[in-house]
Every structure is written in structure tokens, then in C-alpha cells.
Amino acid sequence: MQNSQLLGPEGLLIGHRTIDEIGRHVLPVSPQNYEVWLTYMMHSSPDLKQAVDKLLATGKPLTGEDMEQLYERFFSTTHLSTQVMETGSRIAHEIADALDALKKAGATTERYGATLNVAADSLQSASIDGDALKRLINVLASATTEMSKQNSNLSHKLATSSQEMEKLRTSLRQARAEALTDALTGIANRKLFDETLRLRKEEADAEKTELSLMLCDIDHFKSFNDTWGHQTGDQVIRFVASALAKFALPDHLVARYGGEEFAVIMPRTSLKEAGRIADQIRSAIEAKRLVRRSTNETIGAVTVSFGGALYTPGETVGQIITRADECLYMSKRNGRNRVTLETALPPLASTHAA
């Protein structure tokens, strides 16, 4: 983004037009939405412009979910990289200051050592008198005071630098966590899902352990969303995400896979056990009766469908995702609100085109 374009009357005009466009599409004027639209209006990211134009070409209203996905895709990683560079620069500055303090301390120590050597030579002289001894004691006292002060300053500087670098490391960890977390639900986002599934695949290959993958989709979500509105739809998405996280085991990763679809990566878990956990989640979600927060109206029951697959050693990440997706599609086709495992697939099941 060219900051010079935002200066003066031209920048003010672009800002107003950006707000107008957000309002025209009936979207919240959040910092994230403003950044997406400002970048789009300025044509400073061809890929973002193409993605927004593609959404607009469908003729459907843009949703908060669309904006979240655009922001996550085009900005979250960039912000993390910026945070990494800024934090790295500040850590380097702290290290340089600490090294400078150590260098100064070294010079003081060297002077103190030289003073002690001179004093030692003088004390060994048989001709030293009372006045000379008094001057020598004063020199040693002064040098010792300087040395003590320098050591105190050095200790304070090193302690301060250590605390500052710990704060920076914490800030960096938080920035990474935010970049890998879905803003709406607080669970892992698609980026972290992709990264974790790849690592779990490598782990399963190395340790010869089982790895199951479950995909989950909210049934009839589009018609539900159209009936009750996007805010209530977001409430349902958060509810399902919470249920998935509640019943998943500690080493499982629950992620928002996209839209109203979720994924659970289950390392060291058999397909049968994965299916049992998924059915437990499905039953818990179905049994819950949701209330619309804004009006206290009863929304009714929400149901979900699951599809699960077991990793086959040597296959690609895409292959296990495809089989889990085929199982999810079969659950949808057979009436929804059910769990389908890959053992139910035909021997030569065709890949479902999304």
C-alpha cells in the first residue's frame, strides 16, 4: 500500500469512499474490513482485487464470513511477518545495548586491574612513606567505587534487557497465535490446520501410529442463515466450534476448515474411536436448543454431519482430505445428521467435486 496516496485531500477522499463502500454492502466498519476495502479501492493488491471481484460477480451480498476469509488470506500472515521483523529489530537493538554495556564494563575492569598492579608494585617498594600510602589508598578506593558502580549499572542493564526481550518474545508468540486462530470462533484457522496435518502425517510415518481426520459440516446452514440472519448464523458457528473443542481430546486439533465446515485432526486415534467421538459430538449438538440472543426466540435444533478417514502410510495430505470429504458428502446425501467413515465408501469411490 502506497502511504503517499493517503496524504492530503486525495487520501481523505479515498477514506470516505472506502467507508461508503463498506456501508453500501451493509458490512461492519471494523478495522479489518476497512483494511480490506481500502486495499481493494487503491488497487494495491491485484490478488485481493481479483478475489473481491470474483465474489461480487456472483451477485450475492458479501457477508462477514467473506470478509473474515479475505482478511485472513491476504493480511494475517503479512501482519505476522511485520511483527516478526519489528520484534527482531528490537531484540537486535537490546542485544547491541547489552554488548555495549559489557564492552564498557570490560574497559573499566581492565583499568581496575592496571590500578591494582600499580598498587601492588608500590606496596612492594621499601621506600613508600605514609603520605604515599595514603594517596595509594585513595586511588584504590576511587577505582573500587568506579568498579562497583559499573558493575551495578551493568547488572541493571542486563536485567532490563532480559525483561524487554522476554516481553518481545511473548508479543511474538501472541502475534503468531493470532495469525493462526480463526477470529470468529477462537479455534485454529485453515492455515494452522494445513500446517498441523502435514506435521501429524510426518509423525505418523515416523512413529508408525494411526492418524484419523474428521470433517464436519453444519446441516442446512445456508437456508438457516437466510432465515435468521448472519449474526445468528455466526452464533451457531461459534456454538458448533465450542462443542467440537469440548469433546475433542487434548492432542486433537479442532479447526475451522472454511465457512460452516470444521475439521478435527486426531493423532494416535483409530478410525473407530474417531467415529465414536464424532458421534458423541453430533448427539450433543443435536440435543441443544439454541436461543437467538437478540430476541430470545428459540431457534431450535442444529445438526451436523461428519465424514472420517484414516491416514494410509505414504499417501499425501490431499488424499486423506479427499476421502474424508467423500464421507462427509455421503452423510449429506444419506439424510444428514450422521457420521460416515471411509469403511462405508464403495471400493472405487469417485472423488466428489466440491
C-alpha positions as CSV (number, residue, x, y, z in Angstrom):
1,M,0.0,0.0,0.0
2,Q,1.4,3.4,-1.0
3,N,1.1,5.6,2.0
4,S,1.6,8.7,-0.1
5,Q,-1.8,8.2,-1.7
6,L,-3.4,8.6,1.7
7,L,-2.0,12.1,2.3
8,G,-3.9,15.3,1.8
9,P,-7.3,15.7,0.2
10,E,-6.9,12.6,-2.0
11,G,-6.3,10.4,1.0
12,L,-9.4,11.8,2.7
13,L,-11.5,11.2,-0.4
14,I,-10.2,7.5,-0.6
15,G,-11.1,7.1,3.1
16,H,-14.6,8.4,2.7
17,R,-15.2,6.3,-0.4
18,T,-13.9,3.2,1.5
19,I,-16.4,3.8,4.3
20,D,-19.2,4.4,1.8
21,E,-18.5,1.1,0.1
22,I,-18.5,-0.8,3.4
23,G,-21.8,0.8,4.2
24,R,-23.2,0.0,0.7
25,H,-22.5,-3.6,1.3
26,V,-24.0,-3.5,4.8
27,L,-20.8,-4.7,6.5
28,P,-19.5,-3.7,9.9
29,V,-17.0,-0.8,9.7
30,S,-14.3,-2.8,11.6
31,P,-10.5,-2.2,11.2
32,Q,-10.2,-5.4,9.3
33,N,-13.0,-4.7,6.9
34,Y,-11.6,-1.1,6.4
35,E,-8.2,-2.5,5.6
36,V,-9.6,-5.0,3.1
37,W,-11.7,-2.4,1.3
38,L,-9.0,0.3,1.4
39,T,-6.6,-2.1,-0.3
40,Y,-9.2,-3.0,-2.8
41,M,-10.1,0.6,-3.6
42,M,-6.5,1.5,-4.1
43,H,-5.8,-1.5,-6.4
44,S,-2.6,-2.1,-4.4
45,S,-3.1,-5.9,-4.3
46,P,-4.0,-7.5,-7.6
47,D,-4.8,-10.9,-6.0
48,L,-7.1,-9.3,-3.4
49,K,-8.9,-7.3,-6.2
50,Q,-9.4,-10.4,-8.2
51,A,-10.8,-12.3,-5.2
52,V,-13.2,-9.5,-4.3
53,D,-14.3,-9.0,-7.9
54,K,-15.0,-12.8,-8.1
55,L,-17.2,-12.6,-5.0
56,L,-19.1,-9.5,-6.4
57,A,-19.6,-11.2,-9.7
58,T,-21.7,-13.9,-8.1
59,G,-24.4,-11.2,-7.4
60,K,-24.8,-12.4,-3.8
61,P,-24.4,-10.0,-0.9
62,L,-21.0,-10.0,0.8
63,T,-21.1,-11.5,4.2
64,G,-19.0,-11.0,7.4
65,E,-17.7,-14.5,6.7
66,D,-16.5,-13.5,3.3
67,M,-14.6,-10.5,4.8
68,E,-13.0,-12.7,7.5
69,Q,-11.7,-15.1,4.9
70,L,-10.4,-12.3,2.8
71,Y,-8.6,-10.7,5.7
72,E,-7.2,-14.0,6.9
73,R,-6.0,-14.9,3.4
74,F,-4.4,-11.6,2.5
75,F,-3.4,-9.8,5.7
76,S,-2.9,-12.1,8.8
77,T,0.3,-13.6,7.5
78,T,1.6,-10.2,6.4
79,H,0.9,-8.8,9.9
80,L,2.8,-11.7,11.4
81,S,5.8,-11.1,9.1
82,T,5.8,-7.4,10.0
83,Q,5.6,-8.3,13.7
84,V,8.5,-10.7,13.3
85,M,10.6,-8.1,11.6
86,E,9.8,-5.4,14.1
87,T,10.4,-7.7,17.1
88,G,13.6,-9.0,15.6
89,S,14.8,-5.4,15.1
90,R,14.0,-4.5,18.7
91,I,15.7,-7.7,20.1
92,A,18.8,-6.9,18.0
93,H,18.8,-3.3,19.5
94,E,18.6,-4.7,23.0
95,I,21.4,-7.2,22.3
96,A,23.6,-4.4,20.9
97,D,22.9,-2.2,24.0
98,A,23.8,-5.2,26.3
99,L,27.0,-5.8,24.3
100,D,28.0,-2.2,24.6
101,A,27.4,-2.3,28.3
102,L,29.6,-5.4,28.5
103,K,32.3,-3.7,26.5
104,K,32.3,-0.6,28.8
105,A,32.4,-2.9,31.8
106,G,35.4,-4.7,30.3
107,A,37.2,-1.4,29.9
108,T,36.5,-0.5,33.5
109,T,37.7,-3.9,34.7
110,E,40.9,-3.5,32.6
111,R,41.6,-0.1,34.2
112,Y,40.9,-1.5,37.6
113,G,43.3,-4.4,37.0
114,A,46.0,-2.0,35.9
115,T,45.4,0.2,39.1
116,L,45.7,-2.9,41.3
117,N,49.0,-3.9,39.5
118,V,50.5,-0.4,40.1
119,A,49.3,-0.6,43.8
120,A,50.9,-4.0,44.2
121,D,54.2,-2.7,42.8
122,S,54.1,0.3,45.1
123,L,53.4,-1.7,48.2
124,Q,56.4,-3.9,47.4
125,S,58.6,-0.8,47.5
126,A,60.6,-0.4,50.7
127,S,60.7,3.4,50.2
128,I,57.0,4.0,50.4
129,D,56.1,6.6,53.2
130,G,52.9,7.5,55.0
131,D,51.7,10.2,52.5
132,A,52.4,7.9,49.5
133,L,50.5,5.1,51.2
134,K,47.5,7.5,51.9
135,R,47.5,8.5,48.2
136,L,47.6,4.9,47.1
137,I,44.7,4.0,49.4
138,N,42.7,6.9,47.9
139,V,43.4,5.7,44.4
140,L,42.3,2.2,45.2
141,A,39.2,3.4,46.9
142,S,38.2,5.6,43.9
143,A,38.9,2.7,41.5
144,T,36.9,0.3,43.6
145,T,34.0,2.8,43.8
146,E,34.1,3.2,40.0
147,M,34.2,-0.6,39.5
148,S,31.3,-1.2,41.9
149,K,29.2,1.5,40.1
150,Q,30.0,0.0,36.7
151,N,29.0,-3.5,37.9
152,S,25.7,-2.1,39.3
153,N,24.9,-0.4,36.0
154,L,25.8,-3.5,34.1
155,S,23.6,-5.7,36.2
156,H,20.7,-3.2,35.9
157,K,21.2,-3.0,32.1
158,L,21.3,-6.8,31.6
159,A,18.2,-7.3,33.8
160,T,16.3,-4.6,31.9
161,S,17.4,-6.1,28.5
162,S,16.4,-9.6,29.7
163,Q,12.9,-8.4,30.7
164,E,12.4,-6.5,27.5
165,M,13.4,-9.4,25.4
166,E,11.0,-11.7,27.3
167,K,8.2,-9.2,26.6
168,L,9.2,-9.2,22.9
169,R,9.2,-13.0,22.8
170,T,5.7,-13.0,24.4
171,S,4.5,-10.4,21.9
172,L,5.8,-12.6,19.0
173,R,4.1,-15.7,20.4
174,Q,0.8,-13.8,20.7
175,A,1.2,-12.4,17.1
176,R,1.7,-16.0,15.8
177,A,-1.2,-17.3,17.8
178,E,-3.5,-14.5,16.4
179,A,-2.3,-15.3,12.8
180,L,-3.2,-19.0,13.3
181,T,-6.5,-18.5,15.1
182,D,-10.0,-18.1,13.5
183,A,-11.3,-14.7,14.5
184,L,-14.9,-15.7,14.8
185,T,-14.6,-18.9,16.8
186,G,-11.2,-18.8,18.6
187,I,-10.2,-22.2,17.3
188,A,-7.5,-23.0,14.8
189,N,-7.8,-21.5,11.3
190,R,-7.2,-23.1,7.9
191,K,-3.5,-22.2,7.9
192,L,-2.9,-23.9,11.2
193,F,-4.9,-26.9,10.1
194,D,-2.8,-27.3,7.0
195,E,0.4,-26.9,8.9
196,T,-0.6,-29.4,11.7
197,L,-2.0,-32.1,9.4
198,R,1.3,-32.1,7.5
199,L,3.3,-32.4,10.8
200,R,1.0,-35.1,12.1
201,K,1.3,-37.0,8.8
202,E,5.1,-37.0,9.2
203,E,4.8,-38.1,12.8
204,A,2.5,-41.0,11.8
205,D,5.0,-42.1,9.2
206,A,8.0,-41.9,11.6
207,E,6.3,-43.5,14.6
208,K,4.0,-45.9,12.8
209,T,1.0,-44.6,14.6
210,E,-2.6,-44.1,13.4
211,L,-4.0,-40.7,12.3
212,S,-7.6,-40.0,11.8
213,L,-9.3,-37.0,10.2
214,M,-12.9,-35.9,10.7
215,L,-14.6,-33.2,8.6
216,C,-17.8,-31.7,9.9
217,D,-20.4,-29.5,8.3
218,I,-23.4,-27.7,9.7
219,D,-26.6,-29.1,8.1
220,H,-28.8,-26.7,6.0
221,F,-26.7,-23.8,7.2
222,K,-27.4,-21.6,4.1
223,S,-31.2,-21.7,4.5
224,F,-30.8,-21.3,8.2
225,N,-28.6,-18.3,7.7
226,D,-31.0,-16.8,5.2
227,T,-33.9,-17.2,7.7
228,W,-32.3,-15.9,10.9
229,G,-29.5,-13.6,9.6
230,H,-25.8,-13.6,9.6
231,Q,-25.3,-12.6,13.3
232,T,-27.4,-15.6,14.4
233,G,-25.5,-17.7,11.9
234,D,-22.2,-16.6,13.5
235,Q,-23.7,-17.6,16.9
236,V,-24.4,-21.1,15.5
237,I,-20.9,-21.4,14.1
238,R,-19.4,-20.5,17.4
239,F,-21.6,-23.0,19.2
240,V,-20.5,-25.9,17.0
241,A,-16.9,-24.9,17.3
242,S,-17.3,-24.9,21.1
243,A,-18.9,-28.3,21.1
244,L,-16.1,-29.7,18.9
245,A,-13.4,-28.3,21.2
246,K,-15.2,-29.6,24.3
247,F,-15.3,-33.2,23.2
248,A,-12.0,-33.5,21.3
249,L,-9.1,-35.0,23.2
250,P,-6.2,-32.7,24.4
251,D,-3.9,-33.6,21.5
252,H,-6.6,-33.2,18.8
253,L,-6.7,-30.1,16.7
254,V,-10.1,-28.5,16.1
255,A,-10.1,-26.1,13.2
256,R,-12.5,-24.0,11.1
257,Y,-11.9,-25.5,7.7
258,G,-14.0,-23.0,5.8
259,G,-17.4,-21.3,6.2
260,E,-19.6,-23.6,8.2
261,E,-17.2,-26.6,7.8
262,F,-14.8,-27.8,10.5
263,A,-12.0,-30.3,10.8
264,V,-10.6,-32.4,13.7
265,I,-7.1,-33.9,13.3
266,M,-6.8,-36.9,15.6
267,P,-3.3,-38.3,16.1
268,R,-2.8,-41.8,17.6
269,T,-6.6,-42.4,17.2
270,S,-8.2,-45.3,15.4
271,L,-10.9,-44.6,12.9
272,K,-13.4,-46.5,15.1
273,E,-12.5,-44.3,18.1
274,A,-12.6,-41.2,15.9
275,G,-16.1,-42.2,14.8
276,R,-17.2,-42.7,18.4
277,I,-16.0,-39.2,19.4
278,A,-17.7,-37.6,16.3
279,D,-21.0,-39.3,17.1
280,Q,-20.8,-38.1,20.7
281,I,-20.3,-34.5,19.4
282,R,-23.1,-34.9,16.9
283,S,-25.5,-36.1,19.6
284,A,-24.6,-33.3,22.0
285,I,-25.1,-30.6,19.3
286,E,-28.5,-32.1,18.2
287,A,-29.7,-32.2,21.8
288,K,-29.0,-28.5,22.4
289,R,-31.8,-26.0,21.8
290,L,-30.4,-22.6,20.8
291,V,-31.9,-19.2,21.5
292,R,-31.4,-16.2,19.4
293,R,-29.5,-13.7,21.6
294,S,-31.0,-10.5,20.1
295,T,-34.7,-11.6,20.5
296,N,-34.6,-14.6,22.8
297,E,-36.5,-16.5,20.2
298,T,-36.0,-20.3,20.1
299,I,-34.0,-21.2,17.0
300,G,-34.5,-24.9,17.5
301,A,-32.1,-27.8,17.0
302,V,-28.9,-27.6,14.9
303,T,-27.5,-30.7,13.4
304,V,-24.1,-31.6,11.9
305,S,-22.8,-34.2,9.5
306,F,-19.4,-35.9,9.8
307,G,-17.1,-37.7,7.4
308,G,-14.0,-39.5,8.6
309,A,-10.9,-41.1,7.1
310,L,-7.8,-42.9,8.4
311,Y,-4.3,-42.0,7.1
312,T,-2.7,-44.6,4.9
313,P,1.1,-44.5,5.2
314,G,2.8,-42.9,2.3
315,E,-0.2,-41.1,0.9
316,T,-0.5,-37.3,0.5
317,V,-2.3,-34.9,2.8
318,G,-4.7,-34.2,-0.1
319,Q,-5.7,-37.9,-0.4
320,I,-6.9,-38.3,3.2
321,I,-8.7,-34.9,3.0
322,T,-10.4,-36.1,-0.2
323,R,-11.6,-39.4,1.4
324,A,-12.9,-37.6,4.5
325,D,-14.7,-35.2,2.2
326,E,-16.3,-38.1,0.3
327,C,-17.5,-39.5,3.6
328,L,-19.0,-36.1,4.6
329,Y,-20.7,-35.9,1.2
330,M,-22.2,-39.4,1.8
331,S,-23.5,-38.3,5.2
332,K,-25.2,-35.3,3.5
333,R,-26.6,-37.5,0.7
334,N,-28.0,-40.1,3.1
335,G,-30.0,-37.6,5.2
336,R,-27.5,-35.6,7.2
337,N,-27.1,-35.6,11.0
338,R,-24.9,-38.7,10.9
339,V,-21.3,-39.9,10.9
340,T,-19.9,-41.7,7.9
341,L,-16.5,-43.4,8.0
342,E,-14.4,-44.4,5.0
343,T,-15.1,-48.1,5.7
344,A,-18.6,-47.3,4.3
345,L,-17.2,-46.0,0.9
346,P,-17.5,-48.1,-2.2
347,P,-14.2,-49.8,-3.1
348,L,-13.7,-47.4,-6.1
349,A,-15.5,-44.3,-4.7
350,S,-15.3,-41.4,-7.1
351,T,-13.9,-38.1,-5.8
352,H,-16.6,-35.7,-5.0
353,A,-16.2,-32.3,-6.8
354,A,-16.9,-29.5,-4.3
